[in-house]
Amino acid sequence: MTSDHGDGKAGSEARWSAARRGRIGWYGYDWANSVFTTTVTSIFFGPFITGIGERAADADGYLRPLGFPVFPSSLFPYLVTLSVFLQIFALPTAAALTRRYPKGVLLGPLSSCGAMATIGMYGIGDTDYALGAALYLIATMALGASITVANTYLPVLAPPEHQDRTSAQASAAGFLSGGVVLVVALYVYANHEAWGMPEDRAVRLIMLSAGLWWLVFGAVAVWLLRGYGSPPVPEPKTRRTGTYRSLFAALRLLRRFPGAAWFLVAFLFYNNGLQAVTSLVGTYAAEELRLPEDDVVTAVLLVQFVAFAGAVLAGRLAEKFGGRRILLVIVLVWSSVVVAGGLIPDSSFGAFMTLCVSAGIVVGGTYALSRSVFLGLVPGDRVSEFSGIFETVNRCLGFLGPAAFGGVLQWSGNYRAAWSSILLFFLAGALALMLGSLARRGRERGRHQEKEATTHV
């Protein structure tokens, strides 16, 4: 028995060493695509497309895409909402296709499509809001689908005992990449007047550079991943199911894995809290804490680099103590961050920076460990479908936290009350994590007792 265990461990370590090139490629894809979210979506594209919409508005001040009246200021929020809706269909489709085709055959075109759409933003004219909207939707859907495909590599590239650390290192690469490109982008934007460059052209150059970064490093990542993305043994045509039938079958299968089901519920809750904090902390700082925009940008930029270190730390701790335990600690730290954020005095930049550093330490590991822990709880031969479910929850159901913030703010007119509402999502997530652990232990105990009873018989 000891020999079998030793042989299994030796084989696992051998596979771990052999997959080093693939892991570098996998880290490289996070390095490649993170700049789109950090630079394009989070900072520059919203104001850019809003300005284009204002110039394209008719005499009544409306845009009329497909005949529907839209205020220019509402264009970007509507685009974000539409991209979320479209990904509900795109992500499960991408996940299901990885069971039939090599992952690289899917990842390469999806990465290139998203990057080329981002590069194409350089050519958006002064009033071409429709072109800008189309390119943004294409890039966003390609990004979500490519990440869904990339996630299915994890069980291939790392044995279970190394998956938490591998996932965390990929996220760390993404945060570092996003921070580096954002520093350069902000430098270009801050100096465009001194260089005699119009603001719109500076933003176009920034988006062009983000697209080129994604294109080049994405291609390198796909090249390094070659040979690791073969699908499982193809199913006979008579047994193949449609994309959504396969997805629903995976959802039904969750009932047999209560630990995974509870974990997905926990992720739904605390991820909504995370989305609310990361998307609204700037608004909260400016409107409630009365901090200057430059201070907010400085703090957000610092978070990128702190998150890099935090993701690496989370991966190492998870490898030593277990991903689920570290995730529970992370969610409780998030709860403390929300409580502290509601108590920060107005105009206290030092306290706000401390808050951002605390958030940065845990934000890097939250998604990374969630990804690896969930994929480790589901059957290995159904990772593709479950990866699609996980990424759909991540990218398409993360609106509840921001919506709750907005609802409380509208009802109370108080930013601190709205901010405090986020705490409920983290507490619910922590509770679901603990219930999931109990359900999993109970199931394992039942299996052990059943096995013992069978042995005695």
C-alpha positions, -999 to 999 in steps of 0.1 A, spaced: 0 0 0 28 24 9 45 15 -24 13 23 -44 10 56 -26 46 64 -33 43 54 -69 12 76 -73 29 105 -57 60 101 -79 38 99 -110 20 130 -100 53 149 -95 66 136 -128 35 149 -146 39 182 -127 75 186 -140 66 176 -175 38 202 -178 61 232 -170 60 246 -205 22 244 -205 19 261 -172 41 290 -184 18 293 -214 -13 292 -191 2 320 -169 10 338 -201 -26 339 -212 -36 357 -180 -7 381 -187 -20 386 -222 -57 393 -216 -58 411 -183 -49 444 -199 -83 445 -217 -102 445 -184 -78 467 -165 -70 494 -191 -99 493 -217 -130 484 -197 -122 498 -163 -106 531 -172 -107 544 -208 -134 529 -230 -164 541 -210 -156 579 -212 -143 574 -248 -175 559 -262 -196 583 -242 -178 612 -258 -184 597 -292 -220 592 -284 -224 628 -274 -210 640 -308 -232 615 -327 -265 624 -308 -293 639 -328 -310 673 -322 -330 658 -293 -298 646 -276 -305 609 -283 -287 581 -301 -310 558 -320 -294 523 -324 -319 501 -342 -345 529 -337 -343 528 -298 -337 562 -281 -306 561 -259 -289 589 -240 -251 590 -247 -244 587 -210 -263 555 -209 -246 539 -239 -217 523 -220 -238 508 -191 -262 493 -217 -232 478 -236 -219 462 -204 -254 448 -197 -257 435 -232 -223 419 -231 -232 401 -199 -264 388 -215 -246 376 -247 -220 358 -226 -248 337 -210 -249 319 -244 -213 323 -255 -195 308 -224 -214 275 -221 -210 270 -259 -172 275 -256 -170 251 -227 -189 224 -245 -168 227 -276 -137 218 -256 -150 183 -253 -150 179 -291 -121 199 -303 -85 206 -291 -84 235 -267 -58 254 -287 -80 253 -318 -105 272 -298 -83 294 -276 -61 307 -305 -90 321 -326 -109 335 -296 -78 353 -283 -70 367 -317 -106 378 -323 -107 397 -290 -73 413 -296 -81 423 -331 -114 439 -320 -95 459 -294 -69 469 -320 -98 480 -343 -109 505 -317 -81 527 -329 -101 532 -361 -133 544 -344 -143 577 -360 -155 608 -341 -192 597 -344 -189 560 -350 -206 549 -318 -221 518 -335 -187 506 -346 -173 512 -311 -202 493 -296 -198 463 -319 -161 461 -313 -165 462 -276 -192 435 -276 -170 413 -298 -139 418 -276 -158 412 -244 -175 380 -256 -142 367 -271 -125 374 -237 -151 356 -217 -152 326 -240 -114 324 -242 -110 324 -204 -136 297 -201 -116 276 -225 -83 284 -208 -97 273 -174 -102 238 -187 -64 234 -190 -59 236 -152 -66 199 -144 -43 189 -173 -14 211 -162 -14 205 -125 -23 176 -102 -49 184 -75 -23 192 -48 -8 219 -70 -39 234 -86 -45 261 -60 -9 274 -64 -10 272 -102 -43 291 -104 -30 318 -81 2 322 -100 -18 328 -132 -39 354 -115 -7 370 -102 7 373 -137 -26 390 -148 -25 416 -120 12 423 -127 5 427 -164 -25 449 -159 -5 471 -135 25 475 -159 3 484 -189 -19 507 -168 11 527 -156 23 533 -192 -13 541 -203 -18 567 -175 16 582 -183 6 586 -220 -28 600 -210 -13 625 -185 12 638 -211 -9 639 -243 -13 677 -242 25 683 -236 31 660 -267 6 679 -288 -17 649 -290 -55 652 -290 -71 634 -260 -91 610 -283 -60 600 -302 -42 593 -269 -70 570 -258 -71 553 -292 -33 546 -289 -38 532 -255 -65 508 -267 -43 499 -297 -14 490 -274 -37 469 -252 -49 450 -282 -14 444 -295 -3 432 -261 -32 408 -260 -25 396 -296 12 390 -292 13 375 -257 -19 355 -264 -2 339 -295 28 330 -274 6 315 -247 -13 294 -272 20 282 -288 34 272 -253 1 253 -246 3 232 -277 0 195 -270 -18 200 -237 -53 207 -250 -65 174 -266 -101 167 -259 -112 135 -241 -120 104 -261 -147 116 -286 -182 104 -279 -199 85 -306 -222 108 -327 -252 89 -315 -244 99 -279 -234 135 -284 -257 160 -268 -264 196 -277 -245 224 -260 -272 234 -236 -285 199 -230 -249 191 -219 -249 222 -197 -282 212 -180 -270 177 -175 -240 191 -157 -262 212 -135 -283 182 -126 -251 163 -118 -243 189 -92 -270 173 -70 -246 143 -66 -218 166 -54 -233 187 -26 -198 201 -18 -195 216 -53 -231 228 -53 -227 246 -20 -193 260 -32 -210 275 -63 -236 291 -41 -209 305 -19 -190 319 -49 -222 335 -62 -226 354 -30 -190 365 -22 -182 372 -59 -211 397 -60 -196 414 -29 -162 415 -47 -177 429 -79 -195 456 -58 -163 466 -40 -141 467 -71 -166 485 -93 -179 510 -68 -150 518 -45 -139 547 -68 -174 562 -67 -176 558 -30 -142 574 -24 -150 604 -46 -186 610 -36 -186 600 1 -150 603 12 -144 635 -9 -110 622 -22 -95 638 -53 -95 618 -85 -57 616 -86 -57 600 -51 -83 574 -62 -63 565 -93 -31 562 -73 -48 538 -48 -64 517 -76 -30 515 -94 -13 504 -61 -40 476 -57 -28 460 -90 7 454 -77 -4 445 -42 -28 420 -57 2 404 -76 19 397 -42 -14 387 -26 -21 361 -53 13 345 -49 9 344 -11 -26 329 -14 -13 302 -37 15 292 -13 -8 293 18 -35 272 -1 -9 246 -10 1 243 27 -33 246 44 -59 239 17 -77 261 -7 -111 260 10 -96 271 44 -77 300 28 -107 311 8 -128 312 40 -102 334 56 -101 356 25 -139 361 25 -138 370 62 -110 395 54 -133 410 27 -160 414 54 -135 433 75 -126 455 46 -162 464 40 -168 472 77 -136 493 79 -146 511 46 -178 522 62 -160 538 91 -133 558 72 -135 595 80 -140 619 51 -109 631 32 -87 605 50 -64 594 22 -41 574 45 -70 553 58 -83 548 22 -49 536 11 -47 512 40 -81 499 30 -70 495 -7 -39 476 3 -59 453 25 -83 446 -4 -54 442 -28 -39 414 -6 -70 393 -9 -84 403 -43 -56 384 -61 -64 351 -45 -102 353 -45 -109 343 -81 -78 321 -84 -86 299 -55 -123 298 -63 -115 285 -98 -91 258 -86 -112 247 -56 -144 244 -77 -128 225 -105 -113 201 -79 -147 193 -66 -163 182 -99 -158 150 -120 -126 152 -140 -144 141 -172 -169 169 -169 -145 198 -162 -154 215 -195 -191 219 -187 -185 229 -151 -159 254 -162 -186 270 -183 -210 270 -154 -183 286 -131 -174 313 -156 -210 321 -163 -216 327 -126 -185 348 -124 -191 370 -155 -228 370 -159 -243 369 -124 -220 394 -107 -246 422 -110 -265 415 -77 -239 432 -55 -238 465 -75 -276 464 -79 -280 461 -41 -256 490 -36 -276 511 -61 -309 501 -46 -299 510 -10 -284 542 -22 -316 552 -40 -337 542 -10 -315 558 17 -296 585 -1 -266 574 20 -234 561 5 -222 546 38 -254 526 41 -251 514 5 -215 504 11 -224 485 43 -250 465 23 -221 447 5 -212 430 38 -243 407 35 -229 391 4 -196 382 20 -213 369 52 -236 348 31 -207 335 11 -188 326 42 -218 307 56 -223 288 24 -186 278 24 -189 264 59 -221 245 50 -205 231 19 -176 218 40 -200 201 64 -220 186 35 -188 172 19 -176 158 52 -210 142 58 -209 126 23 -174 113 28 -183 99 62 -213 81 47 -192 66 20 -166 54 45 -192 38 67 -209 22 37 -175 8 26 -168 -5 61 -202 -22 62 -196 -39 29 -161 -51 40 -175 -66 72 -202 -84 52 
